[in-house]
Amino acid sequence: MAYTVPPGMEYMAQLDQVLVKQVIEVFELIAGCEMNNKYVLKNSMGQEFLTAREDTDCCTRQCCGPIRPFEMGIFNSQDREVMHLSRPLACGAWCCPCSMMSIEVSSPPGTVIGSVHQEWSMCTPLAGKFTVRNVGGDVVLRIQGPVCAISCGSDVEFQVMSEDSSVQVGAITKQWRGLCSEAFTDADNFGLTFPIDMDVRTKALLLGALFLIIIDLAVQSMFYLHLNLDLP
């Protein structure tokens, strides 16, 4: 069935892989002050084709940390916004099922094409489970992460499954960056794979899922840090 590709997203129709690299903010490293996150999106050849920029105020970043609400624009090479992500405040704690994380995806900005939702379980936030939903709220894909997604010498893979979880159709992978990088900066590198003939809007929703998983991993890291600090 024919469908309309969102304006500015035509290049995504040619891709079966996207690499997402977080830009390291030198001031954040030196001052320890949380900055707006920025990312570059590249094809499998390492060629940049999109950039993503978070838009939050300083007070929200410092007070809420990784659970903060944000608006994020995704821009093409002409600096025109072609996608928009909206993430409400949520902590994703297992003890609070009503506060699961989610992200709404619009492409073009102002036209909602779907959303991604963290699913509750007794292992949340340790086990990452997400549903990818179209604009009507129907589940089109499911994402299953490992029980513990903290990197320790290897990549971490989240499997992208069909709606009934019977077939794996892609993957979101957090790439291991080395011990020093993992210890001293939260600038992560991710890879996203999907079928080249997948609906571009679904590819865009998976990009939204990738950014929600980045938040989920940051919350996990904070959880483990606090757990270790509380140990005698």
C-alpha positions in Angstrom: 0.0 0.0 0.0 1.4 3.4 -1.0 2.1 5.9 1.7 3.4 9.5 1.9 6.9 10.0 3.1 7.1 13.0 5.6 8.7 16.0 3.9 12.5 16.1 4.6 12.6 12.4 5.5 13.0 11.0 1.9 16.7 10.1 2.5 15.6 7.7 5.3 13.8 5.5 2.6 17.3 4.5 1.3 18.7 3.5 4.6 18.7 0.2 6.6 21.1 1.6 9.3 21.5 4.8 11.3 24.4 5.7 13.6 23.7 8.2 16.3 26.6 9.9 18.1 26.2 12.2 21.0 28.3 15.4 20.9 30.6 15.8 23.8 30.2 19.2 25.5 33.6 20.3 26.9 32.0 22.8 29.3 29.8 20.0 30.8 32.9 17.9 31.3 34.8 20.7 33.0 32.0 22.3 35.1 29.8 19.3 35.7 26.8 21.3 34.6 24.2 19.5 32.6 23.8 20.9 29.1 21.3 20.5 26.3 22.1 17.2 24.6 23.1 17.3 20.9 23.5 14.4 18.5 24.7 13.7 14.9 23.0 11.1 12.8 25.1 9.3 10.2 24.6 6.6 7.5 26.6 3.4 7.5 29.4 5.2 5.6 29.8 7.7 8.4 28.2 10.6 6.5 26.2 13.0 8.6 22.6 13.6 7.3 20.7 14.8 10.4 21.4 16.5 13.7 19.3 16.5 16.9 19.2 19.2 19.5 17.4 19.1 22.9 15.6 22.3 24.0 15.2 22.6 27.8 15.9 25.3 30.3 18.9 25.2 32.7 16.8 24.8 35.9 15.0 21.8 34.5 18.2 20.1 33.5 19.9 20.6 36.8 16.9 19.7 39.0 15.5 16.8 37.0 18.6 15.2 35.5 17.9 12.4 33.0 14.2 12.1 33.9 13.5 15.7 32.7 10.9 16.6 30.1 12.2 18.0 26.9 11.5 19.0 23.3 14.0 17.9 20.7 14.2 19.0 17.1 15.8 16.9 14.4 17.2 19.0 11.5 18.5 18.3 8.0 21.6 19.7 6.4 19.8 23.0 5.6 19.0 23.3 9.3 15.3 22.8 8.6 13.4 20.8 11.3 12.1 17.6 9.8 11.2 15.7 13.0 10.2 16.7 16.5 10.3 14.6 19.7 8.3 15.5 22.8 9.1 13.8 26.1 7.0 14.5 29.3 8.4 14.3 32.8 8.5 10.7 34.0 10.8 8.6 36.2 10.1 5.1 34.9 10.2 3.5 38.4 8.7 0.0 38.9 7.0 1.3 42.1 5.1 3.9 40.1 3.4 2.3 37.0 1.6 5.6 36.2 5.0 7.3 35.6 6.4 5.1 32.7 8.5 7.0 30.2 7.1 7.9 26.7 8.0 10.0 23.7 5.8 11.5 21.0 7.1 11.7 17.4 6.0 14.3 14.9 7.2 14.4 11.2 6.9 17.0 9.9 6.8 19.0 13.2 3.2 19.5 14.2 2.0 16.3 12.6 2.1 13.4 15.1 2.9 10.1 13.5 3.1 8.0 16.7 4.7 7.4 20.0 6.9 5.1 22.0 6.0 3.9 25.5 8.0 2.2 28.2 6.1 -0.9 29.5 5.8 -1.6 33.2 7.2 -4.7 34.8 8.6 -5.7 38.2 12.1 -5.3 36.7 11.6 -1.8 35.5 13.9 0.1 35.0 16.4 -2.8 34.9 14.7 -4.5 31.9 13.9 -2.2 29.0 10.5 -3.1 27.4 8.9 -0.6 25.0 6.0 -0.5 22.5 6.1 1.5 19.3 2.6 2.8 18.4 1.2 4.5 15.4 -0.9 7.7 15.5 -4.0 5.6 16.3 -2.4 4.1 19.4 -2.0 0.6 17.8 1.2 -1.3 18.7 3.2 -1.9 15.5 6.5 -3.0 17.1 7.9 -4.1 20.4 11.4 -3.6 21.8 13.0 -5.9 24.3 16.2 -5.0 26.1 18.5 -7.2 28.3 17.7 -7.6 32.0 20.8 -5.4 32.8 21.7 -2.9 30.1 24.7 -1.4 31.8 27.7 -1.7 29.5 30.7 -3.7 30.8 33.1 -4.4 27.9 30.6 -5.2 25.2 27.7 -3.6 23.2 24.2 -3.7 24.6 21.4 -4.7 22.2 17.7 -4.0 22.3 15.8 -6.2 19.9 13.1 -4.7 17.7 10.4 -7.3 17.4 7.2 -7.6 15.3 3.9 -6.6 17.0 3.3 -10.2 18.1 7.0 -10.6 19.2 7.5 -13.6 16.8 10.1 -12.1 14.5 13.1 -9.8 15.1 13.0 -7.0 12.5 15.8 -4.8 13.7 17.9 -3.7 16.7 19.0 -0.7 18.7 22.5 -1.1 20.0 24.5 0.9 22.5 28.1 0.7 21.5 30.9 0.1 24.0 33.2 3.1 24.0 36.0 1.9 26.3 36.4 2.0 30.0 37.6 5.6 30.3 34.9 7.0 28.1 32.2 5.1 29.9 33.5 6.3 33.3 34.0 10.0 32.6 31.3 11.0 30.1 27.7 10.2 29.3 28.1 10.8 25.5 26.9 7.6 24.0 27.1 6.1 20.6 24.1 4.1 19.2 23.3 2.1 16.1 19.8 1.5 14.7 19.1 -1.2 12.1 15.8 -1.9 10.3 14.6 -3.3 6.9 15.4 -0.9 4.1 11.8 -1.2 2.8 10.2 -0.4 6.2 7.7 2.5 6.1 9.7 5.7 6.7 7.3 6.8 9.4 8.0 3.6 11.3 11.8 4.2 10.8 11.2 7.7 12.3 9.3 6.1 15.3 12.3 3.8 15.9 14.5 6.9 16.0 12.3 8.2 18.7 12.6 4.9 20.5 16.4 5.2 20.3 16.3 8.5 22.1 13.9 7.2 24.7 16.3 4.3 25.3 19.2 6.7 25.8 17.1 8.3 28.6 16.3 4.8 30.0 20.0 3.9 30.2 20.8 7.2 31.9 18.1 6.5 34.5 19.6 3.0 35.0 23.1 4.4 35.5 21.7 6.9 38.1 19.9 4.0 39.8 23.1 1.9 40.1 25.1 4.9 41.2 22.6 5.6 44.1 22.5 1.9 44.9 26.3 1.7 45.2 26.4 4.9 47.3 23.8 3.4 49.8 25.8 0.1 50.2 27.8 0.0 53.5 
